[in-house]
Every structure is written in C-alpha cells, then in structure tokens.
C-alpha cells in the first residue's frame, strides 16, 4: 500500500509536471510559424495584381477597443 507521504510527493510531482507541460505548450504555440496554405488571393480587375488585404491598426488606437469587434466579426452573423 502507498503511504501518505509517497502519495503527497507523487501528487506534487504530477502537478508540477502538468504545469510545466502547459507552459511548454503555450510557449511552442505562441512561437510557432503559421504555414497556412489555404489563403485566398483576390485580384483587382484593372491590373491583374493581387489586392492588398493587410489591415493595420492606427498607431494611437487602443487594442482593447479593437479586440471585441474582431471577435464578433470572426463569428459571422448571429441568427
């Protein structure tokens, strides 16, 4: 049978190991390169060059003001 002190050490080790795995996962997720090959390219009808799809936030803009609108727009229309 397992003693209380062994169970305590096991729980402490597994908890710390789980937290390290969570931190490692988030580190790798944040620093990974996006290789999205499914991007669509739209062409303008006049010159045949790809249209610019870069959206820039103004320099004096508050990021907290833009974030909720982007989240709502990414969900699409509610029915």
C-alpha positions as CSV (number, residue, x, y, z in Angstrom):
1,X,0.0,0.0,0.0
2,X,1.2,3.5,-0.7
3,X,2.0,5.8,2.3
4,X,0.6,9.2,2.7
5,X,4.0,10.9,2.2
6,X,4.5,9.0,-1.0
7,X,1.1,9.9,-2.3
8,X,1.8,13.6,-1.4
9,X,5.1,13.5,-3.3
10,X,3.5,11.8,-6.3
11,X,0.7,14.4,-6.4
12,X,3.2,17.3,-6.1
13,X,5.4,15.9,-8.8
14,X,2.5,15.2,-11.2
15,X,1.0,18.7,-10.6
16,X,4.3,20.4,-11.2
17,X,4.9,18.3,-14.3
18,X,1.4,19.1,-15.7
19,X,2.1,22.9,-15.1
20,X,5.4,22.6,-17.0
21,X,3.7,20.8,-19.9
22,X,1.1,23.6,-20.0
23,X,3.8,26.3,-20.1
24,X,5.8,24.4,-22.7
25,X,2.7,24.0,-24.9
26,X,1.8,27.7,-24.7
27,X,5.5,28.7,-25.5
28,X,5.5,26.5,-28.5
29,X,2.1,27.6,-29.7
30,X,3.0,31.3,-29.4
31,X,6.3,30.9,-31.2
32,X,5.2,28.6,-34.0
33,X,5.2,29.8,-37.6
34,X,1.9,29.8,-39.4
35,X,2.1,27.8,-42.6
36,X,-1.4,28.4,-43.8
37,X,-1.6,27.4,-47.5
38,X,-5.3,27.9,-47.7
39,X,-5.2,31.7,-48.1
40,X,-7.2,33.1,-50.9
41,X,-5.8,35.7,-53.2
42,X,-8.1,38.3,-54.7
43,X,-7.1,40.1,-57.9
44,X,-8.1,43.5,-58.9
45,X,-9.8,43.6,-62.3
46,X,-7.7,46.5,-63.7
47,X,-4.1,45.5,-63.4
48,X,-4.2,41.8,-62.5
49,X,-2.0,42.2,-59.4
50,X,-3.1,40.8,-56.1
51,X,-5.2,43.2,-54.0
52,X,-3.7,44.2,-50.6
53,X,-5.5,42.5,-47.7
54,X,-3.3,43.9,-44.9
55,X,-5.3,45.5,-42.2
56,X,-3.4,47.9,-40.0
57,X,-4.5,49.3,-36.6
58,X,-3.8,53.0,-36.2
59,X,-0.8,53.9,-34.1
60,X,-2.9,55.8,-31.5
61,X,-5.6,53.1,-31.3
62,X,-6.5,51.3,-28.1
63,X,-6.1,47.5,-28.6
64,X,-8.9,46.7,-26.1
65,X,-11.3,48.7,-28.3
66,X,-10.5,46.7,-31.5
67,X,-10.4,43.2,-29.9
68,X,-14.1,42.7,-29.2
69,X,-15.1,43.8,-32.7
70,X,-12.7,41.4,-34.3
71,X,-14.0,38.6,-32.1
72,X,-17.6,39.3,-33.1
73,X,-16.8,39.8,-36.8
74,X,-14.9,36.4,-36.9
75,X,-18.1,34.6,-35.7
76,X,-20.2,35.8,-38.5
77,X,-23.8,36.9,-38.4
78,X,-25.9,35.7,-35.5
79,X,-29.3,34.1,-36.3
